[in-house]
Amino acid sequence: MTTGVAYSAEVTAAMWRRSLLEIRRVRGGMLPTILAPLIFLLGNSGQFGRLGSLAGFPTDSYMAWLLPLACLQGAGFAGGAAGANLARDIEQGLFDRLRTSPAPRPLLLAGPVVASMTRSVIPATAILAVGLAFGTGLSGGVLGLLALYVAALGTCMAAAMWGCLLALRYRTQQVGPLIQNGVFLAVFLSTAYTPQPLLQGWLGTFAPYNPFTYVLELGRQATVSGVEPSWAHTWPGLVAIAGMVAVLGALALRALGRIGN
Amino acid sequence: MSAVALERRPAVQARVIVALAQRALAVQLRRAQFLIPALVLPLVLLAVIASGTSAGRNLPGFPTSGSYIGFVIGGALLQGALLAGMTAGTAMAGDIEGGFFDRLLAAPVHRASIVLGRVVASLVVGAAQACLFLAVGLIFGADYAGGVLGVTAAVVLTAMVAGAAAGATGALALRTGSVELLRNFFPMVFVLLFTAPAFFPRQLLSPAMHAVTRFNPLTYVVEGIRAVLHDDRALGSPAAGFACAAGLLTGATALAVLAMRARTRGA
């Protein structure tokens, strides 16, 4: 008989493999997670590109400023899909069958969350490749690139927890747009368009309280020359990710515990 | 009176158009999921862009007339109009999938009236939405030097774009009958929006985007909206805006009518 840890790993891996099957089964399913952030990246770069010439902007290239945001958006949408898929499984009754299995309940969420993190590498990389093809440089080198992928995976994990929370709470596929709009809003209500010193009005007050502001700073070490790779630009993002995952994960587990009671 | 005679009486068909428009409006009001994207998303984006990019005012060459939110609200009006039109097309595809459309075809109703009913409903939604957005803008500091006349002209322009979008998406719905396809078309709204100077002056866009905007009719509509709202012809040409909006509305409605003919021929 396998030990507790080995059994948990086995169940998580099985759930992970099942969730990854979505990539093959739903051909083109990843496309919206790539397309929407790309449209925003290219569209916003075209519209607001001149903002990069303002005094106090940490890079001359506005696309370099927006590119990490688009990568995080794509990863976040991939994470949100974990919630949408869970809602589908709940509606179709598959989740009830999984709940009756001897697998510990938290593992039923761990598998899809880890799978969505694996999937999120696809949109993050595709969007990064397009940004690089449009002339954005990797000013942060390997360390910066590593920071960007950590930020993308963290965003995906938080978005997946958020999606699972809503799916378990409402138990209907109609919750899909709410999951994605939540991700969209959370990412944009930050230093998405301009750095903190240039933010004016209510967003200037709100952005410092949004954890995504710090996750973005973590990711921007890859492409923004004025945000060079350093521990000072890294730890706030890591704390923000840990905080979001802890809070949303705890809420999702609470909602999971309430199912069937 | 025969069904054919009924179909040829303009007064009867006018009543049919009004009735179908009323039904479309009632369905949209009843189902919040149809209204929320067209109402909430543009307002949220307006709030984020108005605050997040307002430092752009300090760029040399940025127009000085009106407040920043008053400048970018033109983009929000366009976005709302496009989304309203898109929901109309999705609702039409839903009618086709759900079988209501077949029942309409069996009634003594002129085929064009079915399309016009949907377009008229979108004109009303677009106008109501524009009034709401402009009021929200006013509360948050926008000023409209163009006065009542300017605001009315902006509302009419927005409504025409919503009608045009309903015609175009209606044509797609009639050709495909697929709600799924219409939903997948959603990103096109942002492509159309971003390839026009929706939120920033044309002269301050990136060179590549500047070149593209010339070919997007919505460029002239949004510049027309700004010109009438701020009573400043340097921001755009109202005549060009109205000409483009009218062209889009007529063209898209004609496309939808043609798609309707093709669909009923195939039936």
Contacts between the chains, C-beta under 8 A, distances in Angstrom:
chain1	res1	chain2	res2	distance
A	32	B	184	7.8
A	32	B	187	7.5
A	35	B	187	5.7
A	36	B	187	5.8
A	36	B	190	7.8
A	39	B	187	5.4
A	39	B	190	4.9
A	39	B	191	6.0
A	39	B	194	6.9
A	40	B	190	7.0
A	42	B	194	7.3
A	43	B	190	6.1
A	43	B	191	7.4
A	43	B	193	7.3
A	43	B	194	2.8
A	43	B	195	7.6
A	44	B	194	7.3
A	45	B	206	6.7
A	46	B	194	6.2
A	46	B	195	7.7
A	46	B	205	5.9
A	46	B	206	4.8
A	46	B	208	6.7
A	46	B	209	3.2
A	46	B	212	7.8
A	47	B	194	6.1
A	47	B	197	7.6
A	47	B	198	7.1
A	47	B	199	5.4
A	47	B	200	4.9
A	47	B	205	6.3
A	47	B	209	6.9
A	48	B	53	5.4
A	48	B	56	6.7
A	48	B	199	7.4
A	48	B	200	6.0
A	49	B	205	7.2
A	49	B	206	4.1
A	49	B	209	7.7
A	50	B	56	7.1
A	50	B	59	5.5
A	50	B	200	7.6
A	50	B	204	4.9
A	50	B	205	7.9
A	50	B	206	7.7
A	51	B	53	6.4
A	51	B	55	6.6
A	51	B	56	5.6
A	51	B	59	7.6
A	53	B	59	7.2
A	54	B	55	5.7
A	54	B	56	7.7
A	54	B	58	6.4
A	54	B	59	6.9
A	174	B	33	7.5
A	177	B	33	7.5
A	177	B	37	7.7
A	181	B	41	7.8
A	185	B	44	6.6
A	188	B	48	5.1
A	188	B	52	7.8
A	189	B	48	6.6
A	192	B	48	7.4
A	192	B	52	6.2
A	193	B	48	7.6
A	193	B	49	7.3
A	193	B	52	3.7
A	193	B	53	5.0
A	194	B	52	6.1
A	194	B	53	6.6
A	194	B	55	5.6
A	198	B	55	4.3
A	199	B	51	7.0
A	199	B	52	6.5
A	199	B	55	7.7
A	200	B	51	6.4
A	200	B	54	4.8
A	200	B	55	6.3
A	201	B	50	7.1
A	201	B	51	3.9
A	201	B	54	6.3
A	202	B	47	7.6
A	202	B	51	5.6
A	203	B	47	7.9
A	203	B	48	6.7
A	203	B	51	3.7
A	203	B	52	5.3
A	204	B	51	7.1
